[in-house]
Amino acid sequence: MSETGADAGVVQSRRQLERLVADDELAGRTIQGFAAPGLLMRAVDLDSVVLERVDLQDADGEDARLEHADLRQCDLRRSRWCGGLWNRVKAVDSDLTQIDLSRAQVLRCNLGPVRLGKAGFSGARLQGTTFLASELYGADFRRAVLTKVVFDGYESSTVSLSRADFTGAALFEVDFRRANLYGASLREALLFRCDLRGVNLSSADLRGARMVGCLTHGVDLDDAQI
């Protein structure tokens, strides 16, 4: 396939991708089957892209825009998307461990099943987003604003939010469906009309947390700091 022909269709090499990033001509493209760790993608438009079997470890996508995008079997470990926009993004079977979405807007996304251990959402705004069967242990939600977010577990087990940090966060109508918040920090957080039924909050830090109109039947508060 010639470089010109490749530009019109599937992006299949790092060199091709770097050129399209420089020209900001990635919208609507399929990017497939190669490694590009550490790629610089700041402020690019990734509207309607499909990323499939792509290694973007440590990539820098600060202020980038992903809208109506699909991520399939991708490796985005430690990639940075600070201050960017993820709108209607679907991600499945991907490794997003330690991804940095601090100060980003994460709107109406469906993420899962994916790995999101130690993911960074500090200062982010999350709205209408579902985390399905996604591991979020140690995730950082400090000072984030979450509205109508769903943390949904596996068919036979809970979603792990153990030791996640929601310090100073504001949570509105968040559904912690089948969630394990063991050792999590909700210090100084505001929870408004959240569904916490049956949630494991043992050893969690709830000092200064305010819960208004929340459903709390069956919550496990063993050894929690209140």
BELLIN-V712918 format. One record per pair of residues at least 24 apart in sequence whose C-alpha atoms are under 10 Angstrom apart, sorted by the first residue. I is the first residue (numbers start at 0). J is the second residue. Records with the same first field share a line. If there is no record, write none. Layout:
I = J / J
//
This chain:
9 = 49
10 = 49 / 50
11 = 53
12 = 53
13 = 38 / 53
16 = 40
19 = 43
20 = 44 / 45
26 = 64 / 65 / 66 / 68
27 = 66 / 67 / 68
28 = 68
29 = 68 / 69
30 = 70
31 = 71 / 73
32 = 72 / 73
33 = 73
34 = 73 / 74
36 = 74 / 75 / 76 / 78
37 = 77 / 78 / 79
38 = 78
39 = 79
40 = 79 / 80
41 = 79 / 80 / 81 / 83
42 = 80 / 82 / 83 / 84
43 = 83
44 = 84
45 = 84 / 85
46 = 85 / 86 / 88
47 = 87 / 88
48 = 88
49 = 88 / 89
50 = 74 / 90
51 = 90 / 91 / 93
52 = 92 / 93
53 = 93
54 = 94
55 = 95
56 = 94 / 95 / 96 / 98
57 = 97 / 98 / 99
58 = 98
59 = 99
60 = 99 / 100
61 = 99 / 100 / 101 / 103
62 = 100 / 102 / 103
63 = 103
64 = 103 / 104
65 = 105
66 = 105 / 106 / 107 / 108
67 = 107 / 108
68 = 108
69 = 109 / 110
70 = 110
71 = 113
72 = 113
73 = 113
74 = 114
75 = 99 / 114 / 115
76 = 114 / 115 / 116 / 118
77 = 117 / 118 / 119
78 = 118
79 = 119
80 = 104 / 119
81 = 119 / 120 / 121 / 122 / 123
82 = 122 / 123 / 124
83 = 123
84 = 124
85 = 125
86 = 125 / 126 / 127 / 128
87 = 127 / 128
88 = 128
89 = 129
90 = 130 / 131
91 = 131 / 132 / 133
92 = 133
93 = 133
94 = 134
95 = 133 / 134 / 135
96 = 134 / 135 / 136 / 138
97 = 135 / 137 / 138 / 139
98 = 138
99 = 139
100 = 124 / 139 / 140
101 = 139 / 140 / 141 / 142 / 143
102 = 142 / 143
103 = 143
104 = 144
105 = 145
106 = 145 / 146 / 148
107 = 147 / 148
108 = 148
109 = 149
110 = 150
111 = 151 / 152
112 = 152 / 153
115 = 159 / 160
116 = 159 / 160 / 161 / 163
117 = 160 / 162 / 163 / 164
118 = 163
119 = 164
120 = 144 / 164 / 165
121 = 164 / 165 / 166 / 167 / 168
122 = 167 / 168
123 = 168
124 = 169
125 = 170
126 = 171 / 173
127 = 172 / 173
128 = 173
129 = 173 / 174
130 = 158 / 175
131 = 158 / 176
132 = 156 / 157 / 158 / 159 / 177 / 178
133 = 157 / 158 / 159 / 160
134 = 158 / 159 / 160 / 161
135 = 159 / 160 / 161 / 162 / 163 / 179 / 180
136 = 160 / 161 / 162 / 163 / 164 / 179 / 180 / 181 / 182 / 183
137 = 161 / 162 / 163 / 164 / 180 / 182 / 183 / 184
138 = 162 / 163 / 164 / 165 / 183
139 = 163 / 164 / 165 / 166 / 184
140 = 164 / 165 / 166 / 167 / 168 / 169 / 184 / 185
141 = 165 / 166 / 167 / 168 / 169 / 184 / 185 / 186 / 188
142 = 166 / 167 / 168 / 169 / 170 / 187 / 188
143 = 167 / 168 / 169 / 170 / 188
144 = 168 / 169 / 170 / 171 / 189
145 = 169 / 170 / 171 / 172 / 173 / 190
146 = 170 / 171 / 172 / 173 / 174 / 191 / 193
147 = 171 / 172 / 173 / 174 / 192 / 193
148 = 172 / 173 / 174 / 175 / 193
149 = 173 / 174 / 175 / 176 / 178 / 193 / 194
150 = 174 / 175 / 176 / 177 / 178 / 179
151 = 175 / 176 / 177 / 178
152 = 176 / 177 / 178 / 179
153 = 177 / 178
157 = 198 / 199
159 = 199
160 = 199 / 200
161 = 199 / 200 / 201 / 202 / 203
162 = 200 / 202 / 203 / 204
163 = 203
164 = 188 / 203 / 204
165 = 189 / 204 / 205 / 208
166 = 204 / 205 / 206 / 207 / 208
167 = 207 / 208
168 = 208
169 = 208 / 209
170 = 210
171 = 211 / 213
172 = 212 / 213
173 = 213
174 = 213 / 214
175 = 199
179 = 219
180 = 219
181 = 219 / 220 / 221 / 223
182 = 222 / 223 / 224
183 = 223
184 = 208 / 223 / 224
185 = 209 / 224 / 225
186 = 224 / 225
195 = 219
200 = 224
//
